Amino acid sequence: MKKLLFVCFFSFIAISVFAQRVYSVGVLPFVIPVETSEGIPGEGDAAEITNQVIARLSQCSTINLLQGEAAERGEYIISGNLSSQGDAQNSQIILGAAIRDASGRILNTYREEVPSIDRISVNALCTRFINYVPYPPYYLGKWQSTIDTVEGPVTCILEFLSNRTVRAIRYDTWEKRYTDTLIYHAFGAGSLTFTGYHFGLNYNVGGRQILADATFGISLTLEEGLAPYENISINSLGLLFNESKDNFELVDGGLLCGSSISDTENLTLKYTRFIKIQ
């Protein structure tokens, strides 16, 4: 019995660690493939761009950033080069970069031509490439939200999948008109997006500035629900995880599930708080 408990305990720890693990991203030093006679760009320029990319990506809470000799061990690897074309009076700096996975497969490339090194948009490069790193594992799985009403609880269970789709295992829709109440247990499927999740985003909620973990978007087609909720489409809700990553809140809105109309109230219900159930 003690052995079984020991195995279960460490299995639980392993699952928890995996659920919270993040992917590693290596940044290789940018290079100058061919030196120009004027020395522009030079090795110092390449080193500066490398440092800027590392500085920007170091702000990500959803990756393990690797640099130097460790960069080649990344699950995703960013590399790039600087060159120029034209003469000294009329030259263009060319930045070329790519992100690849550990197998060497190129996932995306970036190219920019600018009149000077300081015009290179490192932020645009990082934003494009970082979106090719998969969602952190703790985003995925089954999440449940429950709202207590006088007539009983209404429940939403969503499963976020790694292919950026979502299953609505259960999506209760609720409607109360004076003394009549309807609750339909819907289900369905759709698409899912998390944007800005690597860098975080500021939201103004009730006059308070909140740094959300991501912008959450979802598009659901529901079956066997109330007519007003056959299609749920939300594009820009702020999403905020707790420290242990096992629940989240939609900080500036929610997923519509029902309404109540009477002589004294006009209430809209939304699913806003979700806990991880699997």
WOLIN-V715663 format. One record per residue. N is the residue number from 1. SS is DSSP state (hx for helix, st for strand, lp for the rest). PSI is psi as a letter, one per 40 degrees, with the letter a starting at -180 (none if undefined). BURIAL is # if it has 24 or more other ideal C-beta (glycine too) atoms within 12 Angstrom, else .. Layout:
BEGIN
n;ss;psi;burial
N;SS;PSI;BURIAL
N;SS;PSI;BURIAL
END
This chain:
BEGIN
n;ss;psi;burial
1;lp;d;.
2;hx;d;.
3;hx;d;.
4;hx;d;.
5;hx;d;.
6;hx;d;.
7;hx;d;.
8;hx;d;.
9;hx;d;.
10;hx;d;.
11;hx;d;.
12;hx;d;.
13;hx;d;.
14;hx;d;.
15;hx;d;.
16;hx;d;.
17;hx;d;.
18;hx;d;.
19;hx;d;.
20;hx;e;#
21;lp;i;.
22;lp;i;#
23;st;i;#
24;st;h;#
25;st;h;#
26;st;i;#
27;st;h;#
28;lp;i;#
29;lp;h;#
30;lp;i;#
31;st;i;.
32;lp;h;#
33;lp;d;.
34;lp;h;.
35;lp;h;.
36;lp;i;.
37;lp;d;.
38;lp;e;.
39;lp;f;.
40;lp;h;#
41;lp;i;#
42;lp;a;.
43;hx;d;.
44;hx;d;.
45;hx;d;#
46;hx;d;#
47;hx;d;.
48;hx;d;#
49;hx;d;#
50;hx;d;#
51;hx;d;.
52;hx;d;#
53;hx;d;#
54;hx;d;#
55;hx;d;.
56;hx;d;#
57;hx;d;#
58;lp;e;.
59;lp;e;.
60;lp;h;#
61;lp;e;#
62;lp;e;#
63;st;i;#
64;st;h;#
65;st;h;#
66;st;i;#
67;st;i;#
68;hx;a;.
69;hx;d;.
70;hx;e;.
71;hx;d;#
72;hx;e;.
73;hx;e;.
74;lp;i;#
75;lp;d;#
76;st;h;#
77;st;h;#
78;st;h;#
79;st;i;#
80;st;i;#
81;st;i;#
82;st;h;#
83;st;a;#
84;st;i;#
85;st;i;.
86;st;a;.
87;lp;a;.
88;lp;d;.
89;lp;d;.
90;lp;g;.
91;st;i;.
92;st;h;#
93;st;h;#
94;st;h;#
95;st;h;#
96;st;h;#
97;st;i;#
98;st;i;#
99;st;h;#
100;st;i;#
101;st;a;.
102;lp;d;.
103;lp;e;.
104;lp;e;.
105;lp;h;.
106;st;h;.
107;st;d;#
108;st;i;.
109;st;i;.
110;st;h;#
111;st;h;.
112;st;h;#
113;st;h;.
114;st;i;#
115;lp;d;.
116;lp;i;.
117;hx;d;#
118;hx;e;.
119;hx;e;.
120;lp;h;#
121;lp;g;.
122;hx;d;#
123;hx;d;.
124;hx;d;.
125;hx;d;#
126;hx;d;#
127;hx;d;#
128;hx;d;#
129;hx;d;#
130;hx;d;#
131;lp;e;#
132;lp;e;#
133;lp;h;#
134;lp;i;#
135;lp;i;#
136;lp;i;#
137;hx;d;.
138;hx;e;#
139;hx;d;#
140;lp;i;#
141;st;a;#
142;st;h;#
143;st;i;#
144;st;h;#
145;st;h;#
146;st;h;#
147;st;h;#
148;st;h;.
149;st;i;.
150;lp;d;.
151;lp;e;.
152;st;i;.
153;st;i;.
154;st;i;#
155;st;i;#
156;st;h;#
157;st;h;#
158;st;i;#
159;st;h;#
160;st;h;#
161;lp;i;.
162;lp;e;.
163;lp;e;.
164;lp;f;.
165;st;i;.
166;st;i;#
167;st;h;#
168;st;g;#
169;st;d;#
170;st;h;#
171;st;g;#
172;st;h;#
173;st;i;#
174;st;h;#
175;st;h;#
176;st;h;#
177;st;h;.
178;lp;b;.
179;lp;e;.
180;st;h;.
181;st;h;.
182;st;h;#
183;st;h;#
184;st;h;#
185;st;g;#
186;st;i;#
187;st;i;#
188;st;a;#
189;st;i;#
190;st;a;#
191;st;i;.
192;st;h;#
193;st;i;#
194;st;h;#
195;st;i;#
196;lp;e;#
197;lp;e;#
198;lp;d;#
199;lp;e;#
200;lp;i;#
201;st;i;#
202;st;h;.
203;st;i;#
204;st;h;.
205;st;h;.
206;lp;f;.
207;lp;e;.
208;st;h;.
209;st;h;.
210;st;h;.
211;st;h;.
212;st;i;#
213;lp;d;#
214;st;i;#
215;st;h;#
216;st;h;#
217;st;i;#
218;st;i;#
219;st;h;.
220;st;h;#
221;st;h;.
222;st;i;#
223;st;i;.
224;lp;f;.
225;lp;i;#
226;lp;i;#
227;hx;d;.
228;hx;e;.
229;hx;f;#
230;lp;d;.
231;st;h;#
232;st;h;#
233;st;h;.
234;st;h;#
235;st;d;.
236;st;g;.
237;st;h;#
238;st;h;#
239;st;h;#
240;st;h;#
241;st;i;#
242;lp;i;.
243;lp;d;.
244;lp;e;.
245;lp;f;#
246;lp;e;.
247;st;i;#
248;st;i;#
249;st;h;#
250;st;h;#
251;lp;e;#
252;lp;f;#
253;lp;a;#
254;lp;i;#
255;st;h;#
256;st;h;#
257;st;e;#
258;st;i;#
259;st;i;#
260;st;h;#
261;st;h;.
262;lp;a;.
263;lp;d;.
264;lp;e;.
265;lp;i;.
266;st;g;.
267;st;h;.
268;st;h;.
269;st;h;#
270;st;i;#
271;st;h;#
272;lp;d;#
273;st;h;#
274;st;i;#
275;st;i;#
276;st;h;#
277;lp;e;.
278;lp;none;.
END
